[in-house]
Amino acid sequence: MIQRREDVTRPNIGINQREENTNLDVVSAKRGSKNLATGHEIEIHGPCRIVYRPEKPHTCGATVWIETLATATVFDFDGSVYRVDSRWMWEEEEMWKINKINIDELCSNSI
């Protein structure tokens, strides 16, 4: 089961605190090593788990992160809003599209 995780970018927090007029994104939604969205706030629409593993950090070096399979909404200071869907929801939608194409092809071929 591949979960998505939500990370905090510590270096960006330090830069935002030290430098005036700086608002670098400090949270990110990731699947594996791929950044799905970044921003300043994440709302998770379902169950999640907060993980702290100082003895076994994540591959990116994080010792604390949030894991979830739920859909999340990422907000940014510039007003941008990103919806990060559950992997399973995306797979179901893609499967439906594939099946719909196959059904349409079957119908057009049988006429």
C-alpha positions in Angstrom: 0.0 0.0 0.0 1.6 3.3 -1.1 0.7 6.1 1.2 1.1 9.8 0.6 2.9 11.9 3.2 2.8 15.4 4.3 6.2 17.0 5.1 7.4 20.2 6.7 10.4 21.9 5.0 12.5 23.1 7.9 15.1 25.1 5.9 12.3 27.2 4.4 10.9 28.0 7.8 14.3 29.4 8.8 14.6 31.5 5.7 11.1 32.9 6.1 12.0 33.9 9.7 15.3 35.5 8.9 14.5 37.3 5.6 11.9 40.0 5.3 9.2 39.6 2.6 9.9 35.9 2.1 7.1 33.4 2.1 8.6 30.2 0.8 6.3 27.1 0.9 6.9 25.1 4.1 4.6 22.1 3.8 4.4 19.6 1.0 2.2 16.6 -0.1 4.4 13.8 -1.5 3.9 10.3 -2.9 7.3 8.6 -2.8 9.8 11.2 -3.7 7.4 13.1 -6.0 6.1 16.5 -4.8 2.4 16.6 -5.5 1.7 20.1 -4.1 3.4 22.6 -1.8 2.0 25.5 0.3 1.5 26.9 3.7 -1.4 24.8 5.0 -2.7 21.3 4.4 -6.2 20.1 5.3 -6.5 16.3 5.4 -10.0 14.9 4.7 -9.8 11.6 6.5 -7.6 9.5 8.8 -3.9 10.1 9.0 -1.0 9.1 11.2 1.8 11.2 12.6 5.1 9.3 12.5 8.2 10.2 14.6 11.3 8.0 13.9 14.5 9.6 14.9 16.3 6.3 14.7 15.1 5.5 11.2 14.5 8.8 9.3 12.6 8.9 6.0 14.7 8.7 2.9 14.5 12.5 2.6 16.0 12.9 6.1 12.7 13.8 7.9 12.3 12.3 11.4 8.6 13.5 11.6 5.9 13.2 8.9 2.2 12.6 8.4 1.0 9.6 6.4 -2.4 9.4 4.9 -4.4 7.7 2.1 -7.1 10.4 2.4 -7.6 13.3 0.0 -6.0 16.5 1.1 -6.3 20.2 0.2 -3.1 22.3 0.1 -3.4 26.1 0.5 -0.8 28.8 -0.4 -0.5 32.5 0.7 -1.1 33.6 -2.9 -4.6 32.1 -2.9 -3.7 28.9 -4.7 -5.6 25.8 -3.7 -4.6 22.3 -4.8 -6.5 19.1 -4.3 -4.4 16.0 -3.8 -6.5 13.0 -4.4 -6.2 9.6 -2.8 -4.1 7.3 -5.0 -7.0 4.8 -4.9 -9.5 7.4 -6.1 -7.2 8.4 -9.0 -6.8 4.7 -9.9 -10.6 4.2 -9.9 -11.1 7.3 -12.0 -8.4 6.2 -14.5 -9.9 2.6 -14.7 -13.3 4.1 -15.4 -11.9 6.2 -18.2 -10.2 3.1 -19.7 -13.3 1.0 -19.4 -15.4 3.8 -20.9 -13.1 4.0 -23.9 -13.2 0.2 -24.4 -17.1 0.2 -24.1 -17.3 3.1 -26.6 -15.0 1.2 -29.0 -17.1 -1.9 -28.7 -20.3 -0.1 -29.4 -18.9 1.7 -32.4 -17.4 -1.6 -33.8 -20.7 -3.5 -33.4 -22.8 -1.0 -35.5 
